[in-house]
Amino acid sequence: MKKWEKQTMKIAALGAMALTLAGCATAKSSSSQGNNPGKTIKIGVNMELSGSAAGYGEQQKQGIQLAVKKINKSGGIKVGGTKKKIQLVIRDNKTSNTTAASVAAQLVNNDKVVAVVGPATTSAGTAAIPNMTKAAVPSVSPSATDPDYTLQKSGKVQKYIFRACYQNNFQGATAATFVTKNLKAKRVAILTDNSSDYGTGLTKAFKKQYRGTVVSSQTFQEGDKDFNAILTALKHKKIDAIYAPGYYSEIGLIVKQARQAGIKAPIVGSDGMADAKLAQIAGKSNATNVYYTTPFFTEASATNKVASKFMSAYKAKYGSTAPTFSALAYDSVYMIKAAIEKEGSANSVKIADGLAKLKNFKGVTGTTTIDKQHNPEKTISIEQLTNGVVSKVYNVK
C-alpha cells in the first residue's frame, strides 16, 4: 500500500507539473500573439490601386502617405520611452475580393505588419477579414460603409476590424431627414446603383427613414453611361427631389443628363460624390442644387486646426483641394498612431485594444469616438454645390 501511495503521489506531482508547464506555455502564447514591431513600425496598405475603385484607392494612398510623412518627420510614433518611425508596405488588391484576401495574408504573414489601412470597399475588406483575424492584426478601413462590415454573422463584433467612416444606414437616414426637413420634399424619386452593397444599402436606409412618397424607384449599374430613358420618365412625374446614392462617375452623368432634360429638382446623394470630378463630369453649371452627405467638408479648415494643416499640406503636395477619401485615410493612420501611444505598445493585439478604446480623437474629419461595434461616432455634414462649387454646408448630428 505504501509503495502504491508513493507511486500515486509521484504521478499526481508529475501531472501538476505538466499542468503548470502547460499554463506557462499558454500564457506565453497569449502574450506573444499577433505581430510585433522591429526597428520600425510596419503598417500595411491593402488598397484598390487598379480596377474599378482605383480612383478612390489612389486618393486614400495619398492621404496615407501624407500622414506617414508628417509622423516620421516629427520622429515617429512614441512607443513607451522611445520613438519608432513608420514603414509603409503598400500592396494593390486590384479591386478584387480574392486578391484582397491574398494581399491581407501577405501583409500579416510575410511582411509582418502590425496594422493595416484598407481596403477601401466593403466587399474587399470583408474578404480580407479571415486572414486579419487569424493573424490577430487590426485593419482600419477609411471607407467601408456597410453596416455589417465590423460584425460577425452572429452579431458579435469583429475584434480586429475598424473603420474611419460612418455606416450606410447613418448616411441614408441623414439624407432622408435632410430631404424632408431642409428641402421640404414630399415626393421623391430614387435612382440606385444596384451593382454594389454601397448603393443598395444607402437606398434601404433612406426608404426606412423617409416619411414622404417615393413616386419612382429605378436602378442602374456601375459603368452605365446613358440615363436618358430613366430621366425622361421622371420628367413627367411630379417630384420635389431625387435621391441618387452612388459614386461620382455615374452620378456626375446623371446630374448632367437630368439638367439637360430640364429636371431642376434637387439631387441628393452620398459621400461617393464628394470629389471635384463630379462637377467636371456634370459640367459646372449643371452641378447646381446638388447635395451629398460627407464626413469631411471643404470649409472645415475655418474651425478645425487639424483639417487646416492637412488641407494646406495636401494642396502643397498634390496641387489640388483634398478629397474626402484622402482625409479619411489620413485619419486612419493617425487613429493607429493614437492606439499605439495609448497602449504604449506596437504589438498588433495591443493596437486593436487601443483602437477599441479610442475616444475624442481629434482628426481631419472631426472628433471621433469608437463605439462597441467599432464604428466611429462623429458629426455628419451635407455639402451643397452651386455651379460646381461648395456654396453651403449643413452640419447634422
N, C-alpha and C positions, 0 to 999 in steps of 0.2 A: 504493500500500500504506500509506504513512504517513497519507494522508487517511482511508483506511478504518479504520486503527487508532485515529485520533483520534475518529472518529465512534463506534466501538465503545466506547471508553473513556467517552465522554460519555453514551452510552446506559446503560452499566453504573453510572456515577455517579448518573444520574437514578433508575435502578432502586433503588440502595442508599438514596438519599434517600427514595424513596417507601416503601420497607420500614420505614425509621426512623420516618417520619411515621405510618405505619400502626401501628407498635408503640406510639408515643406515644398514638395515638388509642385503641388497645386498652387500654392501661394506664389512661388517663383514664376510659374507660367502666367498667372494672372497679372503680376506686376510687370512682366515683360511683354504683355500683349500689345499688338499694334506695331507701328514703325517709330523709330527714334531718329532724332537729327544727328548729323555728323558735324563737320566743321561749319556747314551751312544748314539752313532750314529749307529743305526741298519742298516746294509747293507745285503740284501738278496742275496742268490746264487741259481738260478734256473738252474740246471745243469744236463747233461746226465751222471749220475754216474753208471748206469747199462743199459743194452740193447746194440744195435749195435754201438752206438757212445761213449760208456763208456771210451774207450781209450783216446779220446780227452777230455772228461769231467774231467777225473781224472787228466790229465795234467794241465787243466785250474784251477781245485781246488787247486792244489799245488802252482800255481802262485799266486792265490788269497790269500791263507793262508800266503805265504811268504811276500806279500805286507802288509797285515794287521799286521803281527807280527812286521815288521820293523816300521810301523807307530805308533803302540801302544807303542813300546819300546822307541820311542822318545817323548812320552807324548800324542800322539793322533793328531787329526785334530784341527787346530785353528779355532774357531767359534767366531767371534767378539773378545772379550778380554780374552776368556777362551779356554782351550783345552779339547776336549772330545775324549775318546777312541772309537774305532770301536768294535761293537759286531756283529759277523757274524751269520747269520741264514741260514744254508745250507740245501737245500732240493733236492731230486733226482726226476727228471722228467721222468726217465726210458726210455729215447729216445722215448717218446710217446707224440704226439701233444695234445691229450686230457689231459694227466697228466700235461703237461707243462702249460696249461691254468689253471688247478686246483691249481697247485703249485703257480702260479702268484697270484691267488685270496687269497690263504692262506698267502702268504708273505705280501701283501699290506693291507689286511683286518684284519687278525688275529695277525700277528707278528708286524704289523705297521712299516715295514721297510721304509726308506726314499729314497732308491735307490736299484737297483738290478743289479748284474753282471750275464749275461747269457740271454737265453740259448746259447749253442754252435752252434746249427744248425739253418738254416734259417726257416725250417718248424716249429720247436718247438717254436722258437722266434716269428714267425708270429701268432701262436695260442695263445700266451700269451699277445699280443698287446691290445686286447679289455679290459682286466682286468687291465692292467697297465695304460691305458689311462683313464679309468673310475675313478681310484683312484688318478690320477694325480701324479704318481710315475715314475721316469725315469728308463730305463734299458740301460745298455751298453753291447752289445754282443761282445765278443772277436773275434768271427769267423763266424758270419752270413754274407755270401758274395753275396747273390742275390742282383742285382741292385735295385730292388723294395722294399727291406726289410724296408727301412726307409720312404717309401712313401705310402700315401693313394691311393685308386683306381683312385681318381681324379687327382693324380699327386702332390697334396699338401703334405708337409712334415708331418710325424707323430711327434707331438710335444715332446713326451716323449721317443722316440726310437732313440738310437745312436749305433755306432759300433766303434771298435778299428782297424778293418781290412779294407782293401780296397775291392772293389766290383769285381765280376767275370769278368765284361766287361773290367776292367782295367788290371786284370791279364791275361786274354785271349789275349787281344790286345798286351800286352807287350811281351808275349811268341811268338806271330806271328812275331813281329818286330825282336825279337832276333833270331828266326829261319832263317829269311830272311837275316838280316844284318851280324850277327855274325857267323852263321853256313853255310850261303850261300846255304841253302836248297831250291831247285826249285821244288822238288817233295816230297810231304809229305803224310804219311798215318795217319789216325786219329782213335784212339780207345777210345770210350766214355762210361763212366759209366752212363747209361741212367735210373738208378733207383733213381736218385736224381736230383734236380734242380742244384746242385753244378756242376756235370759233364756236363750236357746238356747246362748250361749257359756258362761255360768256352769254350766249343766247338763252340757255336754260336758266341761268341766274337772273337775267334781265326779265324774262317772261314771268318768273316766280314773283318778282318784286313789283313789276309794273301793274298799275291799277286801272289803266285806260284800256282802249280797244286796239287789238292787233288786227289791222284790216288786211294785211298781206304778210306772208312769211315765205320767202324764197331762199334758195341756196345756190352757191356757186363753188367752184373747185379752185384750188391753188393753180396758178398758171393761166386761168381764163383771161381773155383779153376783151371780149365783146359782151357788154352787159345791156345793150340797147333794147333787146326784146323784153327783159325784166323791167327796165326803167320806163319803157313805153306803156306797159301795162299799169305801172304805178302812177303815171302821169294823169290817168283818167280816174284815179281814186282820190278821195278827199283825205289827205294825210297832213299831220302837223309836224312830223319829224320822221327821219329814217334812222334806225339803229343798224349799223353795219360793222360788227366786230371782226377784225382781221388784221392783215399786215399791209403796210403802205403800198406794196407792189400792186395788189389788186384794188385796194380801197382808193388809191390815187386815181385809177382809171374809172372807178365807179363815180367818184366826185366829178371828174372831168365830163363823163358822158351824161351824168344827171343834169349838170348845169347846161350842157349843150342841148339837152332835151327840153329845157325850160323849167326844170324842177328846182325851185328856190328854197324848199324846206330845209331846216337844219339837218345836218348829217352828223350823227354822234357815233363814236367808236371807242376803241381801246388803245392800250399802250403800244400795240404793234404799229400804230400810225405815227407815233412820236418820233418822227425823223424828217429832216429837211427835204428828203427825197419825195415825200408825199406831195408837197407843193410843186416840185419840179415835174412830177408826173401829171398832176392835175392841171397845172397852169396856175400861176399866182392869182389871177382874177377869179378863177373858179373855186380856189381854196378859201372861200369866204362862208361864214356861218357854219363852220366845221368845228367839231368839239371832240376831245378824246380824254379818257382817264389816263393819268400818269403819276408815277411816284416821284418824278423829278420835273421841275418846271424851270424854264429859262430865266425867270426873274428871281430865282432862289438866292442869287448872289447878294441881293439887296439886304437880306435878313439872315443869311446863313454864311458865316465866315469860311466854313469848310468847303461849301459849294463854290464860294467866290474864288478861293485859291485853286480849286480843282478846275474850274472853268477857264481861268487865266492860263494855267499850265497846259490844259488841253489845246487851247487856241494857239499858244506859242509853239507847241509840238506838232500839231496836225493842221493848223491854219483854218480851222472851222469851229463852229459852235458845238459844244459837247452834246452828243445824243444821249437819250435816256439809258440805253443799254450799256454805254461806256460808264455812266455814272453808277449803275447798279453793280457792274463788275468791279469797279474801283472800291466801292463799299464792301464787296465780298472779301477782298484781300484784307481790308482793314478790320473786318469782323474776325477773321482768323488771327490777325495780329493781336486784337484785344483779348481773344480767348487764351492765347499763349501767355500773354502778360498777366492775365487774371489768375491762371493756374500756376504760373511760374515754371511751366514745362512745355516742351515742344513734342512730347510723346503724343502720338495720334489719338489715343484714347482720352488723354487729358484735354486735348484740343476740343474734342467732341463734348466733353463735360463743360468746358468753358463756353462754348457756343450755346449750349442749352441754358446756361445761366446769364447770358448776355442781357443787360438791362440799361436803358437810357444811353445806348450807343449813339454818339453824335457823328452822323455821316453826311455825305453829299445829298442823299435822298431823304434826309430828315433824321429825327430821333427814333431809334428802333429798340424795341424790347422783344426778345424771342419768347413766344408763348409755349405752352406744354406740347403742342403739336409741331413745334419747330418752325412756326410761321412768324413773320415779323409783324408786330403791331406798330403802325405808323400812319401818319396823315396821308390821305389820297387827294390829289388835285385834278382839276379838269382845265385844260387849256383850250382857248378859243382862237381860231385862225381867222384873220381878215386879210384878204389879198396875199395869202401865203405866209403871213407873219403873225406870231402870237400877239394878240391885241388885249387879251384879258385872261386872268387866272382865277378860278373858283377853288377855294380850299374847302374840302369836305372831310369831316371826321367821322 
